[in-house]
Amino acid sequence: MTMKKFGLVVCLLAVFGLFFGLVPAQAGEGDDAGKASAFLKCPVMGEDINFATSFATDDGPIYVCCKGCFKKLKSNPEKYATKVAAQREALAKMVRVQVTCPLCSESIDPTSFVEKDGEKVYTCSEKCSGQYKADPAKYKGALAGSYTYQTKCPVSGRAIDPTASTKLATGETVHFCCGGCIKKFSASPGSYAEALEKQHFSINLEKLEKASKSG
């Protein structure tokens, strides 16, 4: 086969691959938790992480597959340091939305923010903005934990509104695009569990039902 014919074959294969979805999407394409999340594994068990389950540290949250991994992380952090670093590197490639104030964990006020390294760091008030601006390094870990990677509303599929969320009876916070979607979700969480799963955000429906009844 001549080089000219070989080049033609390669081009044709590439075209068919793109048409039928055989060629991997480039970084940044597809779902927010798409290509980058292929490397987002629990540093303890190696299973897919759950963005609803994280372990807070001074450098930011570590996402795991279940709460059972917390004890192992606490008892021997050095053992998992390399895998934690790999997870954070993967997270840096993903879309995220800041939803809470890094100083007090309250919902952000879109009008209160501090410009840092060309980006806006939001807080809940001008008071917190002033405190953050005075010593940003102090809040490094808290700032990392103020973002969510659940960036799409599980009801509408649209981008979330940082101020629209609900805390489940089991403790997880789910984000939405508007108040109307919160009502729809609250009426039937199971109907939207799959949409959350696609964003690596899992909720235990059985546990949620029991907690809701007891509450």
Residue pairs with C-beta under 8 A, 6 or more apart in sequence:
1 9
14 23
16 22
17 23
24 35
25 34
25 35
27 35
27 36
27 93
29 35
31 152
31 198
31 199
32 94
32 95
32 149
32 151
32 152
32 199
33 40
33 51
33 94
33 149
33 198
33 199
33 200
36 90
36 91
36 93
36 94
37 48
37 90
37 94
37 200
39 86
39 87
39 90
40 48
40 49
40 63
40 87
40 90
40 91
40 200
41 47
41 48
41 49
41 83
41 87
42 48
42 49
42 63
42 64
42 65
42 66
42 69
43 62
43 64
43 69
43 73
43 80
43 83
43 84
43 86
43 87
44 64
44 65
44 69
44 72
44 73
44 80
45 64
45 65
45 66
45 69
47 65
48 65
48 200
49 63
49 64
49 65
49 87
49 200
50 63
50 64
50 65
50 66
50 200
50 201
50 202
51 63
51 148
51 149
51 150
51 199
51 200
51 201
52 172
52 201
52 202
52 203
53 63
53 64
53 65
53 66
53 67
53 202
54 61
54 62
54 63
54 64
54 145
55 61
55 62
55 63
55 64
55 69
55 70
55 73
55 74
56 141
56 145
57 77
57 141
58 140
58 141
59 88
59 140
59 141
59 144
60 88
60 140
60 141
60 143
60 144
60 145
61 144
61 145
62 73
62 84
62 87
63 87
63 91
64 70
64 73
72 80
73 80
77 84
91 149
94 149
95 149
95 151
96 147
96 148
96 149
96 151
97 147
97 148
97 151
97 159
97 160
97 162
97 175
98 108
98 121
98 122
98 146
98 147
98 162
99 107
99 108
99 146
99 147
99 148
99 160
99 162
99 165
99 175
100 106
100 107
100 108
100 124
100 145
100 146
101 107
101 108
101 122
101 123
101 124
101 125
101 128
101 146
102 121
102 123
102 132
102 139
102 142
102 143
102 145
102 146
103 123
103 124
103 128
103 131
103 132
103 139
103 142
104 124
104 128
105 142
105 146
106 124
107 124
107 162
107 163
107 165
108 122
108 123
108 124
108 146
108 162
108 163
109 122
109 123
109 124
109 125
110 122
110 162
110 163
112 122
112 123
112 124
112 125
112 126
112 128
112 129
113 120
113 121
113 122
113 123
113 129
114 120
114 121
114 123
114 129
114 132
114 133
114 136
115 121
116 136
121 132
121 136
121 143
122 162
123 129
123 132
132 139
136 143
148 160
148 173
148 175
149 199
149 200
149 201
150 160
150 174
150 175
150 196
150 199
150 201
151 159
151 160
151 175
151 199
152 158
152 159
152 160
152 195
152 199
153 159
153 160
153 175
153 176
153 177
153 178
153 181
154 174
154 176
154 181
154 185
154 192
154 193
154 195
154 196
154 199
155 176
155 177
155 181
155 184
155 185
155 192
155 195
156 176
156 177
156 178
156 181
157 195
158 177
159 177
160 175
160 176
160 177
161 175
161 176
161 177
161 178
162 175
164 175
164 176
164 177
164 178
164 179
164 181
164 182
165 173
165 174
165 175
165 176
165 182
166 173
166 174
166 176
166 182
166 185
166 186
167 173
168 174
168 189
168 203
168 208
168 211
169 208
169 211
169 212
169 215
170 203
170 204
170 207
170 208
170 211
172 201
172 203
174 185
174 196
174 201
174 203
176 182
176 185
184 192
185 191
185 192
189 203
189 205
189 208
190 205
193 202
193 203
193 205
196 202
196 203
